[in-house]
């Protein structure tokens, strides 16, 4: 391999980890849940992988946090801001890379990060989640 | 369908009858619209008042299903069957009797489900937000309840020896079903009353008290969390809303011998012979929307089961049943027409099954709404424009809509339906707190998505009710007492007259 192409290839390889967006496909929240409850095959297949999900930001539980709830429809009241109950199939917990400015609950966003499954109780808020996007960033759709 | 049989029969009589001023037959005499209308005239002429005493009465309330919401649901159901939708007839729309209903509460131009529920179930208008009490009560103030409670239709029918029941897809302690058994200065006292309030019990306790007293024999809906304490985890993992240690479900099963159902399996296992009271609590809070329903019985399932149970229990004395489609209203509040129309379709299915299981001769069936919402419709859309989708232009050379979209002044298309206010508002809160925005350019695919919120004008976290009239449809004994434009509390009076007529 000649020196130039080697350098170009390694530069490209170095750049890769910063790209969070997956294969460009934007999923819907409902893609991750099976009808009648439970996780879909897609959710299990994408566990631990980068995903991009369209949705809305529910009004945050507290200010200045690195956490919000992603909802499939605009919801003005944080759906499910209790610490327990059945995990509904219309939300996902999002843990962001950095602190963010709150977006209006009815402005569509796309959130990208790593899909994480399984029960996890947030130490700060006590919020129990079953599906999360971690290390997330988002942008207006 | 009964309607078509009547029209075919009537055709033979009809076509000869209509002539012009000179006695010649009209050029439009063979037009389908013309002949159908002629058949309708014959059907109307053949109507006879039913003055039998009503053995059974079924009051079916589609919460939030005013004339507009009902219209959207008609088109949806018709389009699901492959038609244009406009010509479709929902089961209640074939009932012979109809009136327009004025829904305002004593202190509210725009009513809520509690004041309207009390009007229908107790025969008086009262303030918004309160159940089973008259307008002298101040909302939330326990000290004003004494001397101001009213009897409910379930209580009156039970005293007459009838079996009674309530079915709802909302929490069974929510305003509409609560108006069947509870007396509360606030509709929100579902699982507890404020400290210091001794003059009344919470609504869930009042339900179990009513079941103990034999006033209510069957109660099915959502709201399980209002029946057990926070220390007890419900069947589907939810925490209770009551004080620790309290368990009204255990009281119902252990002390009243009730059958308790919480999912399809336990629902299907419920006794149908009236031998036990039946308490169904199928979700921690409201039951799921029909569009999302999983391990829960449908409204039609619950209605059919309740009718059979109450028939068995009531025997020769008959029964009274209140059925509520509780979540047409919730989907409207959410600005999500796709779920509105599907829940109303579930109600229509419940109406059909109630009709099928009972006899017009002795059963009065009333289908109505408690109030309308802020839903409205745009034009000028051609036939077959998806009621959930974009407004396509009328085709002057055909019947079905053209392929061209109607475009607004901003150069973008628009949906047939929209809301005046709600979470679908195109005015979005900006950084700094101001609200502005422009209409998104929506595609047909987006607009017909199940989660889509139709565009709205005024931003509100929850879309509002409206004070417009709703319709009441009725068939059976004394259904003809519904006519003209009536106050909503008259609904009670028709039921009472039908049940007590000589």
Interface residues (C-beta under 8 A of the other chain):
Chain A: X28 X30 X35 X36 X37 X72 X73 X74 X75 X76 X77 X82 X84 X85 X86 X89 X101 X104 X105 X106 X107
Chain B: X236 X237 X238 X239 X284 X292 X294 X295 X334 X335 X336 X423 X424 X425 X428 X429 X430 X431 X451 X453 X459 X460 X461 X462
